[in-house]
Amino acid sequence: MGIRIAVVIPCRDDAEMLAVCLRALAAQQRPADRIIVVDNASSDDSASVARAAGAEVVAESLVGIWPAAAAGYDAASADADVIARLDADSRPHPDWLVRIDRAFTADAGLGVLTGGAEFYGSTRLVHYLGEHWYIGGGRFWINLWLGIPLVFGSNFAMRAGVWERVRDQVRRDDARVHDDLDLTIHLRRDDGVRWDPLLRMPVSSRPLVHPRGLAERLGKVITTFAASWPRGRFRAAVRQPVRPRRRLGTNSGGRGSGPTLG
């Protein structure tokens, strides 16, 4: 019997984008075992769109991506082996869940799999900067800082057991922090976090074309690390110095040295 994959989609007032996302999920080569849309106090018909597409709807009244995402992960972890996450403006390629299934089936040590972005909805320059500067740059610096890849919230999957371990450690009720960065900070290297360059996700360029929205997202990086200190400390590039090996002194009888100390 194969693994069970539940897909979680936080959504607030994004019915039109959600409808496109759900159609893309319906066209997956490997169908999701569950699709959970978290209605984050929407004033539009997002919940109705989700139900019409056959998705489950979980209501979360506390506004914020982290509260909504966490509510979805809680619901998914009840019976899923792997929790896959994207956003309402994501448009997954038909092989998205196939790649996730194959990766987790093949590697029992894999705990979190994440990929990159393909931006749509703006100019080539904006798309390039989004992919290589916004997402790519974040991946570079976070990998340098934490020693593991940045989990990209619009395109990742994790074993339910990983969520069970960190669910009470992350700042899940704080809308001021980046949910995906906060999750990354609380992961361990032995959680088996991997970035797959072929696991790509088309996402809207909306955050990149509105200066206020972009500034808000970048500002959340600071608040996220502040909220997670000292766990979010610089822990990858600073290495502990290697202690020189020394030998125990000889005994009074003048015989050879004892065992070395590490």
N, C-alpha and C positions, 0 to 999 in steps of 0.2 A: 504494500500500500504506500502511495506517495505522500509527500508532505502536504499539509493543508495551509493555504495562503489566504489571509484576509487582507483586503486593501482598505486603507483608511484615508478619507478625504475630508479635511476640515473645510468648512464653507460658511461664509457670511455674505449675504446679499450678492451672490455671484451665479444666479440661476442660468444665465445664457452660457457662460463658460462651463459650468457644471454639466449641462446637457451634452456639450461636445465631448467633454472628458468621459462621461459615462458611455457615450457611443463608442469611443475608442476602446474602453475597457470591454465592452460587449464584443468587439472584434478581435480580442486577443486569441492567439493561437492556443494558448493554455488558459482556460477560463479561471477567474478567481473563485475560490470556494465561498467567500463572503465579500461583499462590498458594503462598507460602512461609511455613510456620509454623516458627519457631525454638523448639525445645524446650530451655528453659533449666534443665536438670537437674531436671525435674519428677519428683515421686514419685507422681503420679496417672496417669491414662490419657490425658493431653493428646495425646501423640504418636499413639496409636491412633485417637483422635477425628479428628485431622487427616488421617491416611491414609484413614480410612473415608470422609471427605468428598472425597477426591481431591486433597488438598493435598500438596505436597512437604514433607518434614520435614528440617530442618537441626538438628543437635545442637550446643549451645554449653554447655560444662561450667562456664565462669566465670560465676557468678551475678551478675546485674545487668542492668538494662534496656539500658544502653549496649553492653555486650558482646554481648547477644543481638540488638539491633537492627543493630549493625554487621555481625555475621555474616550476617544476612539481606540487608543491602544488598550485601555482597560477592557473595553467591550470585546476587542479582537482576541485578547490573550486568553479568553475563557476556553476556546477550543482550537485556536490556530497554532501551528508550529512556527510559522513565519508571518510577521506583520509587515506588509509593504505599504509605503506611504507616498502619496503625491498630493498635489493641490488641485483646486477646482479649475485652474487655468492650464493644467498640464494636459498634454495630448500624447499619451504613451504610444510608442511604436507597437505594431502587432506582436512582436517577439519579446516585449518587456517582461512579462511574467514567465515566459519560457526560459529566458536567461537567468532570472532569479531562481526558478525551480532547479535548473541544472546546477547552478553554483552551490546552493545549499545542500542538494542531494549528493554532490560529488565531494564536498569538503565538510566533514563533521566539525572541524575546528573553526569554521566560518561563523561568526556571530552577527556581523553587520556588513552589508554590501551596499555601496553607494556609487553613483555615477555622476556625469556632468550634465550640462544644459545645452540646448539648442534654442536660442531665443527667436521668437517670431513677433510680428506686429509693428516693426519699426524699420529703420534703415540698416544697410549692411554694416555701417560703422558702429552703430549702437549694438547690433547683435554681436559683432566681433569683440567690442569692449566688454560686453556683458559676459561672454563666454571666457575670454582670456584674462580680463582684468578683475571683474567683479567676482565671478565664481572661481576662475583659475588662480587669481591672486590670493583669494581667501584660502583656497586649498593649499597653496604653497606655504603661506605664513602659519597657518594652523598646524600643518604637518611639522614645520620647523619648531613651533612653540610646544606642541603637545606630543609629538612623536607618532601621531596616528592621523589618517586622512580626515578632513572635515566631512561630516555627514551632511549631505545636501538634502534639505527637507522636502524638496519637490521630487526627489528621485532616490529612494533608498529602501532597504528592507532589513529587518533584524529578527533574530529568533525571539520568540515570546519570552524565553528564559532571561534574555538580556534585559528586556523591559521590566520583568518581575524584579530583577536585582536593583535597577536604578530608579524605579518609579517613585520611591519615597526619598530619593536623594536629590533629584532635579528640582528646579524652581517651577514646577508645573502650574502653579496658580498665579504666577507673576507675568503679566502681559508685557512688562517692560524689557524682558530678556528675549533673545533669539532662541526659539525652541531647539533648532537643530544644533546651534553652537553649544548651548547648555547641555544637550544630550552628549555631544562629542566630548566636552570637558569631563563628564562623569563616566566615560568609558575607560576601560583599561586596555593595555596592549594585549593582554591575554584574552580579551573578548574576541579577538580575531576580526579586526576591522580592515576591510579591503576596498580600495577604489578600483572600479572596472572602467577603463576608458571607452569600452564598447557599450556600456549601459548608459545610453544617452536619452535625454528627455526634452522634447519641445515644451517650452514654457513661455508665457507672455513677457514681453519686454516692458510692461507697465511700470515696474519699480524703477526702471532705468531712465524713463523719459519725464518723470515728474521729480524735479529737484527736491521738493519737500519730502516726498516719500523715500527717496534715496538717502537723503541726509538722516532721516529718522532711522532707517535700517542700519546705516553705518554707526549712528550714535548708540544703538542698542548693543553693538559689540563691546563698548566700554562698560555699559551697565551690566552686561552678562558676565564679563570677567570679574567685575567688582562684586557681583552677587555670589559668585562661585569661589572667591578667594578663601583659602589658599589653594584649593584644588586646581584652579585655573592658572597656577603659577607657571613660570618658565621652566619646564621640566625636561625638554628634549635636547636642546642644543647645549645646555650646560651639563657637562658630564662630571661625575665624581672622580677626583684624582685617584689614580691607581697607587695604592700604598706599595712602597718598595718591599720586596721580600727580604726578610732578615732571618738570621739563624739564632737559635738559642745558644747561649754561651757554653763553652765546654765545662765539664764537671771538674772537680778538684783533682781527680786522678789523671787529668791530662789526656783523656781519650777523645776521640773524634766528636764533632758537633752533633747535636741532637737534631730532631726533625725541623723542617722549615715551617714558618708561619705564613699564611696567605695574607 
